[in-house]
Amino acid sequence: MRATLFAIAQLWGFRGSGAIAGASLLVLLGGFAAQRFLIDILSGIFMQFEGWFAIGDSIVIEPSGVAGIVEETSLRATKLRSLTGDVIFVNNSQISAVRVLPRGVRQVSIDLVVRDESEGRRLFEDAARVMPVGPTQFVRLPWIEAVDRLDDELVLLHGRAAVAPGREWLADGFLVNVMRERASEGLIVHGPVVFEIDDVANRRYARATSGAERG
């Protein structure tokens, strides 16, 4: 082994006692590189075999939070394109989890508690009307999905919206601020509160909780 290290060092131009040290460093670095390469390959094999995502999917990679559209996959790395057009390469070993966005957009719910239903509806619709709509913004204008009357004075408006991934601030920032600025004094009791939802998850959760109640 010592002779092998010495020969490697000679090839790289090292002399004397520094030859062994230099060769040892080269072998160590090569070992780390090979290990990283193998981990990338194994991770890529498992992800493709289990079908974590496919080309064209909109995903968020954990734990880094990198988001984009999958453009290319290989056993060693995954290529994404962000909404800003940046091309991002991620080593497969750095992907510990993946969130695949249904239909490629963020579905959000907007809950707003008001004192008057008609004024609350008018406020919501007026704010929604000025929201930007497009492939990388709101997919469509926010809308009111349901209304719950809590008592004689309080009404809960359930709104919905769909935004491009990475543009969540349009819903939980811009839309919320416009509503608060345009609301008449005393109209809003609570909210607006914005949170992400998924219809499939909601249906499955409803079935699970109904089964638990029966049990």
Backbone as a printed PyTorch tensor [residue, N CA C, xyz], in Angstrom:
tensor([[[  0.8380,  -1.2070,   0.0000],
         [  0.0000,   0.0000,   0.0000],
         [  0.8660,   1.2480,   0.0000]],

        [[  1.9250,   1.1930,   0.8240],
         [  2.8260,   2.3410,   0.9060],
         [  3.4950,   2.5840,  -0.4370]],

        [[  3.8850,   1.4640,  -1.1120],
         [  4.5210,   1.5970,  -2.4200],
         [  3.5590,   2.1780,  -3.4400]],

        [[  2.2870,   1.7730,  -3.3430],
         [  1.2780,   2.3010,  -4.2710],
         [  1.0910,   3.8000,  -4.0930]],

        [[  1.0130,   4.2360,  -2.8340],
         [  0.8750,   5.6640,  -2.5580],
         [  2.0850,   6.4400,  -3.0700]],

        [[  3.2540,   5.8500,  -2.8950],
         [  4.4740,   6.5270,  -3.3450],
         [  4.4790,   6.6810,  -4.8580]],

        [[  4.0440,   5.6060,  -5.5560],
         [  4.0090,   5.6620,  -7.0240],
         [  3.0330,   6.7250,  -7.5110]],

        [[  1.8580,   6.7900,  -6.8400],
         [  0.8730,   7.8150,  -7.2080],
         [  1.4480,   9.2030,  -7.0070]],

        [[  2.1480,   9.3830,  -5.8800],
         [  2.7350,  10.6920,  -5.5850],
         [  3.7750,  11.0870,  -6.6180]],

        [[  4.5700,  10.1120,  -7.0660],
         [  5.5720,  10.4120,  -8.0790],
         [  4.9300,  10.8650,  -9.3810]],

        [[  3.8230,  10.2260,  -9.7270],
         [  3.1320,  10.6050, -10.9540],
         [  2.6100,  12.0250, -10.8780]],

        [[  2.2420,  12.4570,  -9.6760],
         [  1.7020,  13.8100,  -9.4980],
         [  2.7790,  14.8290,  -9.1470]],

        [[  4.0430,  14.3890,  -9.1300],
         [  5.1310,  15.3420,  -8.9380],
         [  5.5610,  15.5680,  -7.5080]],

        [[  5.0780,  14.7790,  -6.5460],
         [  5.4910,  14.9280,  -5.1540],
         [  6.8440,  14.2510,  -4.9520]],

        [[  7.6450,  14.7260,  -3.9780],
         [  8.9620,  14.1770,  -3.6880],
         [  9.1120,  13.9550,  -2.1880]],

        [[  9.9410,  12.9670,  -1.8420],
         [ 10.3220,  12.7490,  -0.4480],
         [  9.1550,  12.3620,   0.4280]],

        [[  9.2420,  12.8210,   1.7180],
         [  8.2070,  12.4620,   2.6880],
         [  6.8550,  13.0620,   2.3190]],

        [[  6.8800,  14.1580,   1.5780],
         [  5.6260,  14.7720,   1.1550],
         [  4.8990,  13.9320,   0.1240]],

        [[  5.6320,  12.9800,  -0.4720],
         [  5.0080,  12.1430,  -1.4940],
         [  3.9080,  11.2850,  -0.8950]],

        [[  4.2110,  10.6340,   0.2350],
         [  3.2160,   9.7690,   0.8530],
         [  2.0180,  10.5820,   1.3380]],

        [[  2.3080,  11.7390,   1.9590],
         [  1.2190,  12.5800,   2.4580],
         [  0.3460,  13.0770,   1.3100]],

        [[  1.0050,  13.4920,   0.2240],
         [  0.2520,  13.9790,  -0.9260],
         [ -0.5940,  12.8970,  -1.5480]],

        [[ -0.0080,  11.7110,  -1.6710],
         [ -0.7520,  10.6060,  -2.2560],
         [ -1.9120,  10.1930,  -1.3630]],

        [[ -1.6820,  10.2100,  -0.0540],
         [ -2.7540,   9.8580,   0.8870],
         [ -3.9210,  10.8250,   0.7470]],

        [[ -3.5990,  12.1040,   0.5820],
         [ -4.6520,  13.1070,   0.4190],
         [ -5.4380,  12.8620,  -0.8610]],

        [[ -4.7190,  12.5170,  -1.9460],
         [ -5.3970,  12.2640,  -3.2100],
         [ -6.3250,  11.0590,  -3.1160]],

        [[ -5.8340,  10.0090,  -2.4600],
         [ -6.6640,   8.8180,  -2.3040],
         [ -7.8910,   9.1240,  -1.4410]],

        [[ -7.6930,   9.9180,  -0.3850],
         [ -8.7950,  10.2780,   0.5020],
         [ -9.8600,  11.0800,  -0.2410]],

        [[ -9.3990,  12.0750,  -1.0240],
         [-10.3440,  12.8920,  -1.7880],
         [-11.0780,  12.0540,  -2.8260]],

        [[-10.3380,  11.1520,  -3.4720],
         [-10.9620,  10.2790,  -4.4520],
         [-12.0150,   9.3810,  -3.8210]],

        [[-11.7310,   8.9100,  -2.6080],
         [-12.6920,   8.0620,  -1.9030],
         [-13.9580,   8.8100,  -1.5700]],

        [[-13.8120,  10.0610,  -1.1000],
         [-14.9910,  10.8660,  -0.7930],
         [-15.8210,  11.1280,  -2.0470]],

        [[-15.1280,  11.4550,  -3.1570],
         [-15.8350,  11.7340,  -4.4030],
         [-16.5870,  10.5020,  -4.8920]],

        [[-15.9540,   9.3360,  -4.8060],
         [-16.5980,   8.1050,  -5.2460],
         [-17.8060,   7.7760,  -4.3690]],

        [[-17.6580,   8.0080,  -3.0600],
         [-18.7640,   7.7410,  -2.1550],
         [-19.9590,   8.6300,  -2.4630]],

        [[-19.6910,   9.9270,  -2.6780],
         [-20.7630,  10.8680,  -3.0030],
         [-21.4420,  10.4890,  -4.3160]],

        [[-20.6250,  10.0740,  -5.2860],
         [-21.1730,   9.6860,  -6.5900],
         [-22.0920,   8.4760,  -6.4430]],

        [[-21.6730,   7.4800,  -5.6790],
         [-22.4730,   6.2780,  -5.4900],
         [-23.7790,   6.5850,  -4.7500]],

        [[-23.7140,   7.4820,  -3.7530],
         [-24.9230,   7.8490,  -3.0170],
         [-25.9120,   8.5560,  -3.9480]],

        [[-25.3990,   9.4430,  -4.8140],
         [-26.2680,  10.1090,  -5.7940],
         [-26.9550,   9.0840,  -6.6940]],

        [[-26.1710,   8.1200,  -7.1760],
         [-26.7070,   7.1090,  -8.0820],
         [-27.7760,   6.2600,  -7.3940]],

        [[-27.4780,   5.8000,  -6.1870],
         [-28.4450,   4.9720,  -5.4620],
         [-29.7310,   5.7460,  -5.1640]],

        [[-29.5730,   7.0210,  -4.7720],
         [-30.7540,   7.8490,  -4.5050],
         [-31.5890,   8.0090,  -5.7680]],

        [[-30.9150,   8.2410,  -6.9010],
         [-31.6300,   8.3890,  -8.1650],
         [-32.3650,   7.1230,  -8.5650]],

        [[-31.7400,   5.9680,  -8.3420],
         [-32.3880,   4.6980,  -8.6790],
         [-33.6570,   4.5010,  -7.8640]],

        [[-33.5620,   4.7350,  -6.5510],
         [-34.7280,   4.5350,  -5.6840],
         [-35.8480,   5.5230,  -6.0170]],

        [[-35.5010,   6.8010,  -6.2720],
         [-36.5340,   7.7910,  -6.5790],
         [-37.2540,   7.4630,  -7.8800]],

        [[-36.4910,   7.0320,  -8.9090],
         [-37.1280,   6.7060, -10.1740],
         [-37.9150,   5.4030, -10.0860]],

        [[-37.4110,   4.4380,  -9.3420],
         [-38.1260,   3.1720,  -9.1840],
         [-39.4440,   3.3720,  -8.4460]],

        [[-39.4440,   4.2470,  -7.4300],
         [-40.6470,   4.4890,  -6.6360],
         [-41.5470,   5.5650,  -7.2350]],

        [[-41.0720,   6.2380,  -8.2970],
         [-41.9000,   7.2260,  -8.9880],
         [-42.2110,   8.4560,  -8.1610]],

        [[-41.1880,   9.0330,  -7.5310],
         [-41.4170,  10.2190,  -6.6950],
         [-42.0120,  11.3650,  -7.4960]],

        [[-41.5160,  11.6020,  -8.7020],
         [-42.0010,  12.6860,  -9.5530],
         [-41.6430,  12.3570, -10.9820]],

        [[-42.1920,  13.1500, -11.9090],
         [-41.9390,  12.9390, -13.3310],
         [-41.6190,  14.2690, -13.9920]],

        [[-41.0860,  14.2040, -15.1860],
         [-40.7850,  15.4290, -15.9450],
         [-42.0820,  16.1970, -16.1800]],

        [[-42.0400,  17.4940, -15.9040],
         [-43.2230,  18.3380, -16.0330],
         [-43.9300,  18.6050, -14.7280]],

        [[-43.5880,  17.8370, -13.6790],
         [-44.2100,  18.0660, -12.3730],
         [-43.6530,  19.3370, -11.7410]],

        [[-44.5100,  20.0050, -10.9980],
         [-44.0810,  21.1590, -10.1950],
         [-43.8130,  20.6450,  -8.7880]],

        [[-42.5810,  20.7930,  -8.3140],
         [-42.1950,  20.1900,  -7.0410],
         [-41.4670,  21.1900,  -6.1470]],

        [[-41.4450,  20.8490,  -4.8650],
         [-40.6350,  21.5600,  -3.8810],
         [-39.7470,  20.5260,  -3.2140]],

        [[-38.4420,  20.7600,  -3.2310],
         [-37.4790,  19.8170,  -2.6710],
         [-37.1850,  20.1760,  -1.2280]],

        [[-37.2310,  19.1690,  -0.3720],
         [-36.8920,  19.3500,   1.0330],
         [-35.5560,  18.6780,   1.3140]],

        [[-34.7260,  19.2060,   2.2200],
         [-35.0360,  20.3280,   3.1260],
         [-34.6620,  21.7010,   2.5880]],

        [[-34.1560,  21.7890,   1.3620],
         [-33.6460,  23.0580,   0.8410],
         [-34.7580,  24.0460,   0.5040]],

        [[-35.9700,  23.5510,   0.1740],
         [-37.0520,  24.4360,  -0.2180],
         [-36.9710,  24.8870,  -1.6600]],

        [[-36.0600,  24.3280,  -2.4570],
         [-35.9300,  24.6770,  -3.8720],
         [-37.1810,  24.2130,  -4.6120]],

        [[-37.7580,  25.1160,  -5.4190],
         [-39.0070,  24.8050,  -6.1250],
         [-38.8440,  25.0600,  -7.6120]],

        [[-39.5710,  24.3000,  -8.4150],
         [-39.5310,  24.5100,  -9.8520],
         [-40.2050,  23.3850, -10.6080]],

        [[-40.1390,  23.4700, -11.9330],
         [-40.6900,  22.4510, -12.8150],
         [-39.5670,  21.4840, -13.1830]],

        [[-39.8390,  20.1920, -13.0700],
         [-38.8260,  19.1860, -13.4070],
         [-38.6330,  19.1600, -14.9170]],

        [[-37.4060,  19.4560, -15.3610],
         [-37.1040,  19.4480, -16.7900],
         [-36.3610,  18.1940, -17.2200]],

        [[-35.5720,  17.6430, -16.3130],
         [-34.7590,  16.4910, -16.6800],
         [-34.3660,  15.7290, -15.4180]],

        [[-34.3230,  14.4200, -15.5200],
         [-33.8840,  13.5990, -14.3990],
         [-32.8230,  12.6150, -14.8810]],

        [[-31.8960,  12.3110, -14.0100],
         [-30.8830,  11.2940, -14.2750],
         [-30.6160,  10.5580, -12.9780]],

        [[-29.7970,   9.5280, -13.0330],
         [-29.4950,   8.7860, -11.8210],
         [-28.6710,   9.6180, -10.8450]],

        [[-27.9920,  10.6560, -11.3300],
         [-27.1260,  11.4350, -10.4440],
         [-27.7370,  12.7520, -10.0040]],

        [[-28.5310,  13.4120, -10.8440],
         [-29.0310,  14.7490, -10.5090],
         [-30.4030,  14.9860, -11.1210]],

        [[-31.0810,  16.0150, -10.5970],
         [-32.3930,  16.4330, -11.0980],
         [-32.3040,  17.8900, -11.5250]],

        [[-32.8220,  18.1900, -12.6990],
         [-32.7670,  19.5450, -13.2530],
         [-34.1320,  20.1900, -13.1320]],

        [[-34.1750,  21.3810, -12.5090],
         [-35.4120,  22.1380, -12.3440],
         [-35.2990,  23.4830, -13.0440]],

        [[-36.4580,  24.0360, -13.3950],
         [-36.5140,  25.4170, -13.8900],
         [-37.4940,  26.1800, -13.0120]],

        [[-37.0110,  27.2600, -12.3940],
         [-37.8520,  28.0480, -11.4990],
         [-38.7420,  28.9940, -12.2920]],

        [[-39.6680,  29.6560, -11.5930],
         [-40.5550,  30.6120, -12.2540],
         [-39.8050,  31.7960, -12.8330]],

        [[-38.6310,  32.0880, -12.2680],
         [-37.8290,  33.2000, -12.7710],
         [-36.9730,  32.7990, -13.9720]],

        [[-37.0360,  31.5110, -14.3610],
         [-36.2490,  31.0420, -15.4940],
         [-34.9060,  30.4540, -15.1190]],

        [[-34.5610,  30.4920, -13.8380],
         [-33.2860,  29.9190, -13.4040],
         [-33.3050,  28.4080, -13.5670]],

        [[-32.1880,  27.8570, -14.0520],
         [-32.0300,  26.4140, -14.1660],
         [-31.2560,  25.9320, -12.9410]],

        [[-31.8190,  24.9620, -12.2370],
         [-31.2430,  24.5050, -10.9760],
         [-30.9530,  23.0060, -11.0860]],

        [[-29.7140,  22.6170, -10.7660],
         [-29.3420,  21.2120, -10.7130],
         [-29.1890,  20.8120,  -9.2420]],

        [[-29.8360,  19.7310,  -8.8580],
         [-29.7860,  19.2520,  -7.4770],
         [-29.2780,  17.8230,  -7.4840]],

        [[-28.2050,  17.5550,  -6.7230],
         [-27.7300,  16.1900,  -6.5890],
         [-28.8030,  15.3450,  -5.9140]],

        [[-29.0260,  14.1600,  -6.4170],
         [-30.0960,  13.3140,  -5.8850],
         [-29.9010,  12.9850,  -4.4080]],

        [[-28.6560,  12.9260,  -3.9600],
         [-28.4120,  12.6240,  -2.5470],
         [-28.8530,  13.7640,  -1.6390]],

        [[-29.0700,  14.9590,  -2.2040],
         [-29.4990,  16.1090,  -1.4140],
         [-31.0180,  16.2130,  -1.3210]],

        [[-31.7290,  15.2730,  -1.9390],
         [-33.1940,  15.2870,  -1.9230],
         [-33.6640,  14.2950,  -0.8640]],

        [[-34.0670,  14.8070,   0.2730],
         [-34.5510,  13.9300,   1.3360],
         [-36.0570,  13.7150,   1.2510]],

        [[-36.7710,  14.6640,   0.6380],
         [-38.2210,  14.5520,   0.4640],
         [-38.6400,  15.4830,  -0.6650]],

        [[-39.7840,  15.1860,  -1.2640],
         [-40.2900,  15.9900,  -2.3790],
         [-41.7800,  16.2210,  -2.1900]],

        [[-42.1910,  17.4750,  -2.3490],
         [-43.6170,  17.7990,  -2.3710],
         [-44.0340,  18.0590,  -3.8140]],

        [[-44.9090,  17.2260,  -4.3370],
         [-45.4180,  17.3920,  -5.7010],
         [-46.7130,  18.1890,  -5.6260]],

        [[-46.7450,  19.3340,  -6.3000],
         [-47.9140,  20.2070,  -6.2290],
         [-48.9940,  19.7330,  -7.1960]],

        [[-50.1960,  19.4190,  -6.6920],
         [-51.2810,  18.9770,  -7.5740],
         [-51.6050,  20.0390,  -8.6230]],

        [[-51.6790,  19.6070,  -9.8580],
         [-51.9900,  20.5110, -10.9850],
         [-50.9830,  21.6430, -11.1130]],

        [[-49.8670,  21.5400, -10.4020],
         [-48.8000,  22.5180, -10.5570],
         [-49.0670,  23.8620,  -9.9290]],

        [[-50.1270,  23.9770,  -9.0950],
         [-50.4470,  25.2630,  -8.4710],
         [-50.6850,  25.0610,  -6.9830]],

        [[-50.6320,  26.1580,  -6.2520],
         [-50.9510,  26.1570,  -4.8310],
         [-52.4190,  26.4960,  -4.6440]],

        [[-53.1500,  25.5960,  -4.0280],
         [-54.5430,  25.8650,  -3.6860],
         [-54.5710,  26.4170,  -2.2550]],

        [[-55.2030,  27.5780,  -2.0760],
         [-55.2640,  28.1790,  -0.7520],
         [-56.7050,  28.5090,  -0.3860]],

        [[-56.9730,  28.4640,   0.9090],
         [-58.2750,  28.8650,   1.4320],
         [-58.1150,  30.2070,   2.1310]],

        [[-59.1250,  31.0540,   2.0090],
         [-59.0950,  32.3910,   2.5950],
         [-60.3270,  32.5400,   3.4750]],

        [[-60.1340,  32.5140,   4.7800],
         [-61.2540,  32.6230,   5.7180],
         [-61.3280,  34.0390,   6.2790]],

        [[-62.5340,  34.5720,   6.2930],
         [-62.7490,  35.9400,   6.7380],
         [-64.0430,  36.0180,   7.5480]],

        [[-63.9480,  36.5040,   8.7860],
         [-65.1200,  36.6680,   9.6490],
         [-65.5320,  38.1340,   9.6360]],

        [[-66.7840,  38.3840,   9.2420],
         [-67.2820,  39.7620,   9.1270],
         [-68.6170,  39.8950,   9.8680]],

        [[-69.0410,  41.1510,  10.0460],
         [-70.3040,  41.4140,  10.7410],
         [-71.5010,  41.4600,   9.7890]],

        [[-71.2320,  41.6920,   8.5170],
         [-72.3270,  41.8070,   7.5530],
         [-71.9510,  41.0020,   6.2990]],

        [[-72.8240,  40.0690,   5.9040],
         [-72.5030,  39.1930,   4.7780],
         [-72.3850,  39.9530,   3.4660]],

        [[-73.3370,  40.8060,   3.1680],
         [-73.3120,  41.5110,   1.8890],
         [-72.0970,  42.4180,   1.7690]],

        [[-71.7810,  43.1360,   2.8380],
         [-70.5930,  43.9980,   2.8060],
         [-69.3240,  43.1610,   2.7380]],

        [[-69.3180,  42.0230,   3.4210],
         [-68.1540,  41.1450,   3.3670],
         [-67.9390,  40.5890,   1.9710]],

        [[-69.0190,  40.1690,   1.3340],
         [-68.9110,  39.6810,  -0.0430],
         [-68.3900,  40.7730,  -0.9700]],

        [[-68.9360,  41.9820,  -0.7880],
         [-68.5150,  43.0980,  -1.6410],
         [-67.0260,  43.3970,  -1.4420]],

        [[-66.5840,  43.3590,  -0.1950],
         [-65.1720,  43.5980,   0.1040],
         [-64.2900,  42.5470,  -0.5610]],

        [[-64.6710,  41.2870,  -0.4110],
         [-63.8800,  40.2000,  -0.9880],
         [-63.8030,  40.3280,  -2.5100]],

        [[-64.9300,  40.5530,  -3.1390],
         [-64.9590,  40.6260,  -4.5990],
         [-64.2290,  41.8510,  -5.1320]],

        [[-64.3350,  42.9880,  -4.4250],
         [-63.6180,  44.1890,  -4.8560],
         [-62.1040,  43.9790,  -4.7800]],

        [[-61.6350,  43.3310,  -3.6970],
         [-60.2020,  43.0670,  -3.5490],
         [-59.7330,  42.0490,  -4.5820]],

        [[-60.5450,  41.0130,  -4.8270],
         [-60.1630,  39.9830,  -5.7930],
         [-60.0590,  40.5470,  -7.2010]],

        [[-60.9000,  41.5400,  -7.5000],
         [-60.9500,  42.0870,  -8.8510],
         [-59.6450,  42.7540,  -9.2740]],

        [[-58.8500,  43.2390,  -8.3290],
         [-57.6070,  43.9360,  -8.6830],
         [-56.3950,  43.0160,  -8.6180]],

        [[-56.6100,  41.7340,  -8.3530],
         [-55.4910,  40.7990,  -8.2780],
         [-54.9680,  40.4640,  -9.6780]],

        [[-53.6460,  40.3230,  -9.8260],
         [-53.0800,  39.9680, -11.1390],
         [-53.3340,  38.4990, -11.4740]],

        [[-53.7410,  38.2410, -12.7070],
         [-54.0460,  36.8820, -13.1480],
         [-53.1020,  36.5060, -14.2880]],

        [[-52.5350,  35.3000, -14.2030],
         [-51.6370,  34.8260, -15.2460],
         [-50.9850,  33.5180, -14.8370]],

        [[-50.2240,  32.8930, -15.7240],
         [-49.6100,  31.5960, -15.4320],
         [-48.6860,  31.6100, -14.2260]],

        [[-48.0590,  32.7490, -13.9390],
         [-47.1280,  32.8200, -12.8090],
         [-47.6710,  33.7000, -11.6850]],

        [[-48.9920,  33.9260, -11.6700],
         [-49.5920,  34.7520, -10.6210],
         [-50.8310,  34.0120, -10.0840]],

        [[-51.9540,  34.6920,  -9.9090],
         [-53.1960,  33.9790,  -9.6260],
         [-53.6210,  33.2620, -10.9050]],

        [[-53.9560,  31.9910, -10.7830],
         [-54.4060,  31.2480, -11.9590],
         [-55.7640,  31.7670, -12.4240]],

        [[-56.5940,  32.1550, -11.4710],
         [-57.8730,  32.8070, -11.7430],
         [-58.1600,  33.7220, -10.5600]],

        [[-59.1450,  34.6060, -10.7110],
         [-59.4680,  35.5080,  -9.6160],
         [-59.9700,  34.7240,  -8.4030]],

        [[-59.5800,  35.1130,  -7.1940],
         [-60.1030,  34.4610,  -5.9850],
         [-61.6260,  34.5450,  -5.9480]],

        [[-62.2600,  33.5200,  -5.3540],
         [-63.7140,  33.4810,  -5.3060],
         [-64.1990,  32.9910,  -3.9410]],

        [[-65.4370,  33.3190,  -3.6260],
         [-66.0580,  32.8550,  -2.3780],
         [-66.6890,  31.4880,  -2.6380]],

        [[-66.2770,  30.5110,  -1.8610],
         [-66.7420,  29.1460,  -2.0630],
         [-67.9430,  28.7990,  -1.1960]],

        [[-67.9650,  29.3170,   0.0250],
         [-69.0730,  28.9860,   0.9380],
         [-69.2000,  30.0770,   1.9930]],

        [[-70.3620,  30.1120,   2.6230],
         [-70.6310,  31.0920,   3.6840],
         [-71.2680,  30.3690,   4.8600]],

        [[-70.7470,  30.6010,   6.0580],
         [-71.3180,  30.0330,   7.2790],
         [-71.7560,  31.1760,   8.1950]],

        [[-73.0110,  31.1470,   8.6130],
         [-73.4830,  32.1360,   9.5810],
         [-73.2480,  31.5770,  10.9730]],

        [[-72.3700,  32.2440,  11.7350],
         [-71.9940,  31.7600,  13.0580],
         [-73.0330,  32.1300,  14.1100]],

        [[-73.5710,  33.3420,  13.9970],
         [-74.6850,  33.7630,  14.8500],
         [-75.3530,  34.9560,  14.1780]],

        [[-76.1480,  35.6990,  14.9120],
         [-76.8740,  36.8140,  14.3060],
         [-75.9580,  37.9360,  13.8330]],

        [[-74.7450,  38.0050,  14.3720],
         [-73.8570,  39.1270,  14.0470],
         [-72.6030,  38.7170,  13.2760]],

        [[-72.2280,  37.4460,  13.2930],
         [-70.9660,  37.0240,  12.6910],
         [-71.1920,  36.0710,  11.5220]],

        [[-70.4710,  36.3290,  10.4370],
         [-70.5470,  35.5010,   9.2340],
         [-69.1340,  35.1130,   8.8260]],

        [[-68.9430,  33.8270,   8.5300],
         [-67.6390,  33.3190,   8.0910],
         [-67.6740,  33.0790,   6.5890]],

        [[-66.8450,  33.8250,   5.8640],
         [-66.7230,  33.6580,   4.4180],
         [-65.5460,  32.7340,   4.1240]],

        [[-65.7880,  31.6920,   3.3190],
         [-64.7370,  30.7720,   2.8950],
         [-64.3730,  31.0990,   1.4480]],

        [[-63.2130,  31.6720,   1.2400],
         [-62.7510,  31.9760,  -0.1050],
         [-61.7360,  30.9570,  -0.5800]],

        [[-61.5230,  30.9300,  -1.8800],
         [-60.5310,  30.0320,  -2.4710],
         [-59.7230,  30.8000,  -3.4970]],

        [[-58.4970,  30.3150,  -3.7080],
         [-57.6430,  30.8920,  -4.7370],
         [-56.6110,  29.8600,  -5.1460]],

        [[-56.0750,  30.0310,  -6.3480],
         [-54.9990,  29.1740,  -6.8460],
         [-53.8960,  30.0750,  -7.3750]],

        [[-52.6790,  29.8660,  -6.8530],
         [-51.5450,  30.6990,  -7.2600],
         [-50.3990,  29.8130,  -7.7130]],

        [[-49.5210,  30.3890,  -8.5070],
         [-48.3410,  29.6480,  -8.9500],
         [-47.4110,  29.4050,  -7.7640]],

        [[-46.7200,  28.2690,  -7.7210],
         [-45.7850,  28.0050,  -6.6190],
         [-44.7070,  29.0720,  -6.5640]],

        [[-44.4420,  29.5550,  -5.3590],
         [-43.4870,  30.6380,  -5.1930],
         [-44.1430,  32.0040,  -5.1820]],

        [[-45.4480,  32.0510,  -5.5090],
         [-46.1880,  33.3160,  -5.5260],
         [-47.2530,  33.3420,  -4.4260]],

        [[-47.0350,  32.5530,  -3.3680],
         [-48.0060,  32.4940,  -2.2810],
         [-48.2290,  33.8600,  -1.6320]],

        [[-47.2200,  34.7380,  -1.7240],
         [-47.3430,  36.0620,  -1.1140],
         [-48.4860,  36.8700,  -1.7440]],

        [[-48.8630,  36.5310,  -2.9790],
         [-49.9870,  37.2370,  -3.5990],
         [-51.2650,  37.0290,  -2.8050]],

        [[-51.4360,  35.8170,  -2.2400],
         [-52.6370,  35.5170,  -1.4650],
         [-52.5060,  35.9480,  -0.0200]],

        [[-51.4130,  35.4990,   0.6550],
         [-51.3110,  35.7800,   2.0950],
         [-50.7020,  37.1390,   2.4040]],

        [[-50.2980,  37.8730,   1.3600],
         [-49.7650,  39.2090,   1.5630],
         [-50.5790,  40.2760,   0.8580]],

        [[-50.5240,  40.2750,  -0.4620],
         [-51.1620,  41.3240,  -1.2580],
         [-52.6810,  41.3380,  -1.0860]],

        [[-53.3250,  40.1840,  -1.3020],
         [-54.7880,  40.1160,  -1.1890],
         [-55.2610,  40.4890,   0.2160]],

        [[-54.5920,  39.9690,   1.2130],
         [-54.9600,  40.2530,   2.6000],
         [-54.8430,  41.7420,   2.9060]],

        [[-53.7510,  42.3520,   2.4700],
         [-53.5480,  43.7790,   2.7400],
         [-54.6030,  44.6430,   2.0520]],

        [[-54.9580,  44.2880,   0.8080],
         [-55.9830,  45.0590,   0.0910],
         [-57.3270,  44.9660,   0.8160]],

        [[-57.6790,  43.7790,   1.2880],
         [-58.9410,  43.6240,   2.0220],
         [-58.9560,  44.4810,   3.2760]],

        [[-57.8750,  44.4390,   4.0250],
         [-57.8340,  45.1940,   5.2790],
         [-57.8750,  46.6960,   5.0370]],

        [[-57.2250,  47.1560,   3.9690],
         [-57.1990,  48.5930,   3.6860],
         [-58.5510,  49.0930,   3.1920]],

        [[-59.2890,  48.2510,   2.4640],
         [-60.5540,  48.6880,   1.8730],
         [-61.7670,  48.4010,   2.7580]],

        [[-61.5800,  47.6780,   3.8500],
         [-62.7130,  47.3330,   4.7150],
         [-63.1890,  48.5570,   5.4900]],

        [[-64.4860,  48.6730,   5.6070],
         [-65.0440,  49.7490,   6.4300],
         [-64.7670,  49.4430,   7.8990]],

        [[-64.7810,  50.4780,   8.7090],
         [-64.4440,  50.3160,  10.1210],
         [-65.4230,  49.3710,  10.8170]],

        [[-64.8750,  48.3860,  11.5250],
         [-65.6870,  47.4470,  12.2830],
         [-66.2440,  46.2830,  11.4950]],

        [[-66.0220,  46.2480,  10.1630],
         [-66.5750,  45.1580,   9.3560],
         [-65.8660,  43.8350,   9.6350]],

        [[-64.5320,  43.8490,   9.6160],
         [-63.7620,  42.6180,   9.8110],
         [-63.6130,  42.3280,  11.2980]],

        [[-64.0080,  41.1260,  11.6920],
         [-63.8530,  40.6830,  13.0750],
         [-62.5810,  39.8540,  13.2210]],

        [[-62.2990,  39.0390,  12.2060],
         [-61.0860,  38.2110,  12.2480],
         [-60.6460,  37.8860,  10.8240]],

        [[-59.3080,  37.8870,  10.6320],
         [-58.7580,  37.5180,   9.3300],
         [-58.4150,  38.7350,   8.4880]],

        [[-58.2770,  38.5040,   7.1890],
         [-58.3640,  37.2220,   6.5000],
         [-57.2090,  36.2740,   6.8920]],

        [[-57.5220,  34.9830,   6.9970],
         [-56.5400,  33.9520,   7.2980],
         [-56.3670,  33.0880,   6.0520]],

        [[-55.1210,  32.9410,   5.5910],
         [-54.8310,  32.1850,   4.3680],
         [-54.0120,  30.9500,   4.7290]],

        [[-54.4280,  29.7920,   4.2190],
         [-53.6630,  28.5710,   4.4510],
         [-53.8080,  27.6530,   3.2440]],

        [[-52.7810,  26.8350,   3.0270],
         [-52.7560,  25.9390,   1.8770],
         [-53.6750,  24.7430,   2.1130]],

        [[-54.3100,  24.2750,   1.0380],
         [-55.2140,  23.1320,   1.1280],
         [-55.0110,  22.2230,  -0.0770]],

        [[-55.5610,  21.0200,   0.0200],
         [-55.5650,  20.0850,  -1.0990],
         [-56.8710,  19.3040,  -1.0290]],

        [[-57.6330,  19.3110,  -2.1030],
         [-58.9470,  18.6790,  -2.0960],
         [-58.8630,  17.1790,  -1.8390]],

        [[-57.8730,  16.5100,  -2.4240],
         [-57.7260,  15.0670,  -2.2280],
         [-57.4390,  14.7680,  -0.7650]],

        [[-56.5200,  15.5190,  -0.1700],
         [-56.1870,  15.3110,   1.2420],
         [-57.3890,  15.5890,   2.1330]],

        [[-58.1530,  16.6190,   1.7950],
         [-59.3420,  16.9350,   2.5940],
         [-60.3610,  15.7930,   2.5670]],

        [[-60.5750,  15.2170,   1.3710],
         [-61.5390,  14.1210,   1.2680],
         [-61.0620,  12.8910,   2.0470]],

        [[-59.7760,  12.5890,   1.9420],
         [-59.2600,  11.4230,   2.6570],
         [-59.2890,  11.6450,   4.1660]],

        [[-58.9920,  12.8660,   4.5790],
         [-59.0330,  13.1670,   6.0120],
         [-60.4700,  13.0740,   6.5300]],

        [[-61.4130,  13.5310,   5.7240],
         [-62.8190,  13.4550,   6.1280],
         [-63.2520,  12.0020,   6.2950]],

        [[-62.8300,  11.1250,   5.3590],
         [-63.1780,   9.7090,   5.4880],
         [-62.5380,   9.0920,   6.7230]],

        [[-61.2790,   9.4710,   6.9920],
         [-60.5730,   8.9120,   8.1430],
         [-61.2220,   9.3350,   9.4470]],

        [[-61.5990,  10.6170,   9.5450],
         [-62.2080,  11.0990,  10.7860],
         [-63.6210,  10.5460,  10.9810]],

        [[-64.3670,  10.3730,   9.8850],
         [-65.7060,   9.7920,   9.9980],
         [-65.6260,   8.3450,  10.4450]],

        [[-64.6050,   7.6220,   9.9790],
         [-64.4240,   6.2440,  10.4190],
         [-64.0460,   6.1630,  11.8780]],

        [[-63.2480,   7.1280,  12.3510],
         [-62.8550,   7.1430,  13.7560],
         [-64.0570,   7.4500,  14.6530]],

        [[-64.9490,   8.3280,  14.1670],
         [-66.1330,   8.6630,  14.9480],
         [-67.0630,   7.4580,  15.0660]],

        [[-67.2010,   6.6900,  13.9880],
         [-68.0580,   5.4920,  14.0260],
         [-67.4940,   4.4480,  14.9820]],

        [[-66.1190,   4.3860,  15.0250],
         [-65.4990,   3.4030,  15.9130],
         [-65.6900,   3.7720,  17.3650]]])
